[in-house]
Amino acid sequence: MDVDEINIPSNCHGYKVVKLKCDPESETIHYLYIKEHSVREISKEKPAKRTIFILGTPPFVTEGNFKTLFSSFGAVEQVYFHASPCASAPPKNVSSIFKDYPEVMGYKVAYVVFKKEVSVHRIMGLDSDEVLILSSKDKPLETGLRKWCNQYNSSLLDVEELQKDIDQFMAEYDLAEAEKSRKEIEEMEPDEEGWTKVTKKGRRPGFARKESVHNRIMKKENEKKQKKQLLNFYRFQIRESKMNELVKLREKFEEDKKKISLLKQSRKFRPF
């Protein structure tokens, strides 16, 4: 059966069903399920009257593809991708190289934020026979070998950019540590009434503990814990230990019997 012969309703459980093709000559049709974004949790990044919620976003679609696609209905402010519905905006990676939040893979949900409310009404008023085309001549969809080559080229790191990113991170880390130590020193100083706040470091923090000293102290603590442990404290432990001793005694008795029988068999009559 041809894909076009499948009858898909224009509305499904409150969602607007919209047809999507990668390019005009493509025979495969994807179906997007769109509705106006409205939740109890208010988010500045996803205003209710200017945002649409999309289910069934194909894995190959990027944020740039959706920006280009929906810009025909009005100016697009932002596009967000999530693995599952979420009221807030996705977390951003501070570094372009060291990413704490990886890219959403596979089928995903999308939020398209427009600058004007009328853009949302235009999309929700789409004709059921209208098909959206994802790829255009100006911005074609990257697929196949070209996509893989671009992904590989983008994965190669620039040494200068990497060093710049590391230097920036270390500078921010040093500032945070300096601010932390400054606050700790301020907390240990007496206030106007002469009171001093007691912290875990005490009034005299001293030097940092070495790893060897730490290991030696932990070893002593473990030895103390082992000495404090009571062996055979419970009744079932005493009973089990007795049973084990009986089993060992029986095994030893059987071994002794075998030895005696062997000695008897090896005896010979020697008159001279």
N, C-alpha and C positions, 0 to 999 in steps of 0.2 A: 504493500500500500504506500502511495506517495505521501510525503509529509503534509502537503497542502490539503490532502483529502481528510485529514483528521479534524474533526469538529471540536474546537476549543471555545468555550463560552467567553464572551467579552468581559464578564465579571465573575469572579470566583471567590466566595467568602469575603466580600468587601474589597477585594483587590481588582484593579484594572489589569486585564491581560493584554500585553503589548507584544507584537511580533518583532523579532530582531534578526537581521542577517549580517554576516561579516562583510559582504560586498554584494552589489546588485546581481551578479551572475551566480551567486551561491544558491544551491538547492536545499541546503539545510536551514531550518528555521529554529531559533531559540525563542523561548517564551519568558518574558519578564513579568513579574507580578508586582504591580505598583499601587501604592496608596499614600495618602497624605500622612505625614509623620505627626502623631499626637500621642503623647504619654503624660503620665502624672508628674514625672520628674522634669523640671524645667531646665533646659540647657541653653546657654548663650550660643554655643557653636551650632546647635541644631534648632533654630526657631521653628515653632509648630506650623505656622502659616506659610513659611517659605521653603519647607523641606519635604522631599518625597522619600519614601522608604521602598526599596526594591529588593525583592526576593528572586533567587535563581540567577544571580550574576555569574556568567561562565568564567572559568579559571584564567582564560587568556585576556580578559578585559582589564585594562589599566585605568587609573584615575584620569589620565590624560584622554583616553578614549571616550570616557563618559562625559568629560568636560566638553569635548568637541561635539559629541552626539547631541547632548541636551542644550547646547548653546543656541540651537535653532529656535528654541522655545523662549529664550531669554538669557540674560547674562548669568553665568554660573559663578557663584562665590567660592564654593568648596565641594569636594567629593571625599567621602569617608568610606573605607572598607572595613568590615568586621567579620569575624568567623561566625558570630551569632548576634542577634539584635542587642543593641546597647544604646542607652539614652545619652551617654556622654561621648565626647570625642575620643578617638584612639590616642594612646600615649605616643609622644614624639621621641625620636632618637636624638640625643644631644650630639652625638658624633656621627658623621657620615660614614666612617670606617668601622668603628666598634659599635655594632647595633645591639642594643638590649632587647628591642622588640622586633622580631623578624617579620617579614612580609607574609600577609595572609595568603595561604595556598588553597587550591581547589575551589569549589563553588562557595560563594560568599554572599553576604548581604551588603547593600550599598545605601548610602544616604547622600542625596544630591541637594545642596543648599543653593537657592536662587537669591538674587538681589531683590526681586520683586515678587509679590504674591500672585500676580496674574500669570506668571510662568507655570505655576503649579496647576492652575485652572485649565490652562491650555493642554497640558499633558493628560489630565484626568478627563478631558473632553475629546480625546483622540478617537478617530473612527476605528471600528473593530477590524476593518480590512487594511488599514494603513500599516506599512512595514517600515521600521527604522533601520537605516543602513549605518553600520558601525564604521566602516572604512571609507575614506574619501581620497580623491586624487592628491589633495594638498597634504593630508596626513594619513597615509596608508597604514593598515594594520600590520604589525611585524609578526611574521609567522615563519616556521620552518628554519632553514639554514641561516637566514639573515638574523632572526631572533636569537638563535644560539650563539652566533658570532658576536652580536652586540652584548649578550649576557657575559660571554667570556672576556671580552675587552673591558667591560665595566668592572669585572672582578679583579683585574690587575691593579695593584696598588701603586700609587705614585709615592716615591720615597720622601720627597719634600713635603707633600701634603700629610703623609703619615707622621713625620717628625713634628710638623706644625701642630697637628692634633694632639700628639703626646705632650708637647711643651705647654699647650693651653690647659690640658687636663692637670698636669703637675703644678702649674701656677695656681689654678683654682684650688687644688688640694692643699698646697702650702698656705694659702690664705685662710682656708677653713681651719687648718690645724693651728695656725697662729691665733686666730680668733677664739678657738676653743681653749687654748692655754691662757690667753689673756683673761677670759671669763673665770677660769679656775683660780687664777691668782687674785682676781678681784673678790671672789667668794671667800677666800681664806683671810682677807684683810679684815680687821675689826671695824664694826660700824661706829656710828656716833656715840652709842651707849657703851661701847667697849666689848660687845659680843662678837664672837668669831664663829662662823659657820663651820661645823665639823663635816669633812668630806671623807670619802673612802681612802684618800691618800694621807689624811691627817695634816697637822700643821707643818710638818717637815716631810715632804714627799721623798726626799733622798734620791738615790740613783735607781735606774730601771733594773729589775731583777734579770740576771743572765739566764740563758736556757739551761746551762749545766746546773746552776743552783736550783732552778725550778724543778728539774728532773730529780735531783737528789732529795728535795723536800717531798715530792710526790711519792718517791720510792719508800721513804720512811713512813709516810702516812698509810700507804698500802700494807706495809708490814705490820703496823699497829692494828689495822682493821682485821688482818688475817689472824692475829693473836687473839683478838676479841671474839672471833667467831667460835661458837660452841659446837663441837663435833658430837654427833650422835645425840642431839638434844631431844628429838622426838621418839616416841615409842616404836613407830614403824621402822625407823633407822636402826634402833637397837635390835629389833627382831630380824631385820634383814642381815645385819652383820653376824648374828648368831647362826643363821641359816647358812651363810657363806662359809663360816668356819667349819660347820658340820660337813658340808660338801667337800671341803678340802681334806678333812680328816679321813672321810670315806675313800676318797681317791688315793690318798697316801697308803691307807690300809690295803687296798686292792693291789697297789704296786708292790708292797712288801710281800704279800702272798705269792705273787708271781715270781719274785726273786727267790723266795724259799723253795718253791717247787722246782725252779731251775737248778738250784744247788743240790737238791735231793737226787734229781735225775743224773747229775754229773758225777755222783759218787761211784767209785769202783773198788772192788775187793783187791787189796794189796797185802798179802801175808808177809812178804819180805821187804 
